[in-house]
Amino acid sequence: MARIECLDGLRGIAALWVLVGHCMILTGFFLPILGQPDLGVDLFIYLSGFLMVFQYDLRKSREDWRKPDVWMGFWVRRFFRLSPVYFLLLTVALLAGRAMYADRVLIDTFVGAPLQMPERYIDASAANFLMHLTYAFGLVPGYSYRTPLPDWSLGLEMQFYAAFPFVVLFARRIGWLAAASCVAMLAVGAVVALKAMQIAFPMPSFLALKMHMFLAGMLIAAAGKQKVPYLLLAMGLAAIPIGGQRDVLHLVVRELLLIIVFGLIHWRSTSLFDRASAVLGSPPFHWLGELSYGVYLIHLLILHAVAAWAIARWGHGISSAVRFLPCFRDRGACRLCRCVRNVFAARTAGPEARKEAARHVFPAPACGANAGGGDRCPLISR
């Protein structure tokens, strides 16, 4: 089995979950679970852990993972999988940062949220740019949450890729259950040490904070005929109270997500999971999965301006639920689809076409905090 179709749908749902959650945060509207975008990121992490082991199993007959050149090939593939679109949008985000920060101040003031640190938006320094180009930002608290993009998880992902060959070799030596347990204990020990040294990350961008979640996803792929021990250990790992919110709701949802992913992979013989898998592998969900990475990266660039536009135009004249609808459905969704299309088209185009695509991502000046009553919804100022 070289491809599991339902994974496209799961990726798309995870991206949509993050998008909806951020729409709610930026409009002051809230629904339980849907208004928690961090849970969508946790689903992404499960899927990432699963896919890396799944791909390893497909390749292990022709690749000797004891050789460093195999590790290097893996790292190069993963780097170029993530980086082209990310570097393009990183450049746009840093250039647009001041306009986005003006929008965010307007939004947070209106909805009564604490103001964001300005450095997250306005630091376009060479040092910040270099830290993100090298993906080293996730290791340094002061740089781990310092762009308008939700890219803290990309630094986390790259750290996971760096560690993955060593986890695989360890698992080959002592078995997946023992290896996952040992690596999780090392991660927890690292988190305890960070706390003792009073080192805190604004987001869980350091691998030790989320390694237990990656390991849970890896165990889904590693489960053989004896599935129950793998599922039970994965659930135990997902319940470790580090690297995110620790309330009962988050714990329950994380466990349910893990069971659902496990069931879609291993319990296809049951009618419920078979029908769900077929739906998630259908063309609309496949399309959503293909767009998921671009949607995840670009959506905050769009939503800041759309939410600021809705606030500037209607203010308290509409409820937060009504304000959420144009941000998510009309202007936000339509512009988001156009932007993702342009960005992905630029990946295979020449230099001039890439410049043109980047220009069309942000075609008009921003209204943001300076907006009047007009109905335009541009994104950045010239």
Secondary structure by P-SEA (a helix, b strand, c coil): cccccaaaaaaaaaaaaaaaaaaaaaacccccccccaaaaaaaaaaaaaaaaaaaaaacccccccccaaaaaaaaaaaaaaccaaaaaaaaaaaaaaaaaaaaaaaaaaaaccccccccccccccaaaaaaaaaccccccccccccccccaaaaaaaaaaaaaaaaaaaaaaaccaaaaaaaaaaaaaaaaaaaaaacccccccccccccaaaaaaaaaaaaccccaaaaaaaaaaaaaccccccccaaaaaaaaaaaaaaaaaccccccaaaaaaaaaaacaaaaaaaaaaaaaaacccccaaaaaaaaaaaccccccaaaaaaaacccaaaaaaaaaaaaaaaaccccaaaaaaaaaaaccbbbcccccccccccccccc
